[in-house]
Amino acid sequence: MKETLEKLKETSIDLIKNAVNFDELEKLRVRYLGKKGELTTVLKGLGKLPKEEKPIIGKLANIVKLEITDLLDEKIQTLEKKKLEEKIMKESIDITLPGRRLDPGRIHPITKILMEIKEVFVGLGFAVVEGPDVETEYYNFEALNIPVDHPSREMWDSFYFKPGLLLRSHTSPVQVRVMEKQKPPIKIIVPGKCYRRDSVDATHHWMFHQLEGLLIDERVTFADLKGVLLEFARRIFGKERRAKFIPSYFPFTEPSAEMAIDCFACNGKGCNICKQSGWIEILGAGMVNPKVLKAVGYDPEIYNGFAFGLGPDRIAMLKYRINDIRLFYDNDLRFLEQF
Ligand code: DAH
């Protein structure tokens, strides 16, 4: 009996040690420790042994059982470790490969100039407001004192969806929308897109930007307008800038003016940028026409104010020395990557 056990122990140890996979191990477990396994059979036969042999053989059988169990456990662990190592090897990444580069995006020059302009006006206490791109004729024209059939409508001809509804041709309608909702004092700027049926060339595009300004309060003067706009011009084009106001016409302002600054490129001497004149027109402005105030229910005897409209596309072209408005909208990365 003792010999059988010894032999059983030897062969099983050999076999288990040489097993190469989980399947083989499981078979060996069944072969020795299973219900009908070799060692189980020995243990079952213990009862038939003579009394004095029972404890000795019993003890030995138990030791063999423990050894086989331990060895099986150990082998399972070894195999698992091997499996994991193989998996890691297979999945391993090559950290010497250079990563894929993500180029950072750039700020579009129009966004950039809008940020700069907004910062100036917000610093002067103006709030930023936006209005709809799809506008009614009433807001785009009538409320701004541009009656139907008025020849000046030609200047703001736009794209119509149906009679009475169009893509706004300027940001001025937002003046009216804000005044209808709020009581003075009002101090706003309105950046946004505008649309016109213009033929596209180096200085015209069917879609462009405007930034409208409106200040309404009691006893506002043309000096206030000049002060605010000169500050704007100096912050954008240099603190030594001078300005002049040339009489002009807009139906929604009276009096109206174009503001020109002395050329920042040649300091007024005359160059390509100012077309040898020394001056560059940068915006339209004026004192809000009492008719516009009346249309929104303000009493022009109490309230008055000034308004202005400037073109961020043009300001950006001047400031960044860009000679063609189309560059803003072509989506050519060679251009956009320079900002
Ligand atoms: N809306 C005008 C345009 O598109 C620009 C403008 C001029 C706006 C004078 C104003 C202003 O508010 O006072 O040509």
Boltz pocket constraint, residues with backbone or C-beta under 6 A from the ligand:
constraints:
  - pocket:
      binder: B
      contacts: [[A, 169], [A, 170], [A, 171], [A, 172], [A, 212], [A, 213], [A, 250], [A, 252], [A, 253], [A, 257], [A, 284], [A, 285], [A, 286], [A, 307], [A, 308], [A, 309], [A, 310]]
      max_distance: 6.0
